[in-house]
Amino acid sequence: MIGRTRRVAIASLFGVMIFSVRGFIPAPSADFLIGFESFLLALTVIIVGRFGATYVEFVNGLILTPVKLSFAPFSLLLALLFGIQVDLLSMLLRPKVGAEVRTGRIVAIMTISTATTGLISYYTTVILTSLLPYNPVLDITILVYGVVNGALGGYLAVKVWKRNLRARFQSQS
């Protein structure tokens, strides 16, 4: 297990990375980059562990809120929702045992989290703020895109862990 300071540093770095990729792109276009975010959150589950995804999304949401003032309360809340969902599903499904990571479980965690967060985000934007018009085609697109990108992000995170990161982080235990 890596030290507490290193866990906070990694989670903070991932939160800033997510913001730097998605932060300045207007909604809903930024939502099409959810694959990058799901990849980093899946890596957070593997490397940082418990409550890491929530911390990553807290950092992301804090930085994002002043940049997207029109979505001010929603940016932080939806980011936290995503992180909390990932962490809760990780606690339920236990995708990592020691250094071994179960690919199917990480993929399931990220798939469920991206799909539900995407739909909640879309409906919040449409119903509560009226910033976007209701569009059933966009509903289906967001759901399919969220599922595919969540699965892909989770799968790639496990591959990167197994090929590149496992040995590095095991040696620091």
N, C-alpha and C positions, 0 to 999 in steps of 0.2 A: 504494500500500500504506500502511495506517495504521501509526503508530508502535507500538513494543512496549508502552509503558505504556498506551496507549489500548486495545490488543488485550487486555491483562490486565484492564483495568477493565471492558470490555464483557463478557468471558467471566465475570468474577466477578459482575457484575450479573445476567447471565442465569442463573447458577447459583442465586443468591439468589432470583430471581423464580420459578424452578421450585420451589424449596423452599417459598416463601411460598404458592404455589397448591396444591401437593400434600402438603406436609409434615405437616399436622395432620389430614388425612383418613385414617381407618383403611384398612388393606389388606383386601380387594382393591379397595375403592371408589376409592382414589386412582389405581389403574391405568386407570380409565376417563377420566382427564384426560390421558392420554398425548399427545393431539393438541396440547395447549399446549406440552408438553415437546418434541415433535418439531418444532413450528414454530420454537421458539427454537434448537434444535440445528441446524436447516437454515439459519437466519439466521447462526448462528455459523460454519458451513462457508463461507458466502458472504462474511461480513464479516471474520472473524478469520483463517480459513484453517487451515493445518496444525496439528493437535493442539488446536485450539480446543474442539471438542466434548468431548474427554477432560478438559480443564481445567474446563469448565462442569460436567460430571458429577462431577468430583472435589470441587468446591466444594459442589455439591448433596448429594453423599454424606456429606461431612464434617459438614455442618449437620444432615442427616437422621438420622445414626446415633444421636446422643444422644436425639433426640426419639422414635425408634422402637426402643427398647432390645431389645424382643423379637425384632427382626430385625437386631440389631446388626452382625454381620459381613456379612450378606447385603445390607444397604442400600448400603453403600459399594461392595462388589464388583459388585453388579448395576448400580449407577449407572455405575461405571467400564467395565463390559462394554458398556453402551449407548454411551457416549462413544467408546470405542476402536473399536467396530464402525462407528460413523458416520465416524470419521476414516479408518479403513482402507479402507472402501468409497469414500470421497471421493478417496483417493489412487489407487485403482484406476480409478474411473470419471471422474475429473477433470471435475466439473460446472461449473467456472468457468474461463473463459479470458479474462483481462483483466477487463473490466467485464461481459462477457456471461456469463449463467448459463443453462445448459441445463436447462429445466424437467423434462424426462423423466428426466434423470440424478439430479437432486435428489429427485424423487418416488421413484425406484427405491431410492436410498440410504435414505431414511427409511422406506419401506415394508418393506424387508428388515430393517432394524435394529429397528423397533418390533415386528414380528411375531416375530422370533427372541428378542429380549429379553423380550417378554411371555410367550412359552412357557417359556423357561428360568426366568424368575421364578416362574411358576405351578408348574412341576414342582419347583423347589427348595423352594417353600413346602409343596407337598403331600407330596413324598417325603421330604425331609430333615428338615423340622420338624414335619410332621403337624399344622400349624396350620389347614389347610383340608382338607376331605374331597375325595377324588378324585371328579370329576364330568365325564363326557365332554361334556355340553352346555356346561359352562363352558370346556372346552378349545376347542371350536369358536367359542364367543362371543369368547374372548380372541384367537384367531387372526384372526377376521374383523374384530373391533374394532381390533386392532393394525394390520392391513393398511389399513383404511379411514382411520384416524386418522393413520397415518404418511404415507400418500399425500396426505391433505388438508393436514397440517401442512407438508409439503414444497412443495406447490403454492402454498399461501398465502404462504409465506416468499418464494418467487420473485416472486409478484405484488407483495408489499410492497417487495421490493428494487427491482423495475423501476419501480414507480410513485412510491415515496417516498424510497428510501435511496440508490440508485445515484448520483444527481447529488451528493448530500451527501458521500459517501465518495470519489467521484472527485476532487472539488475539494481533498481533503486529501492526495492522493498526492504 
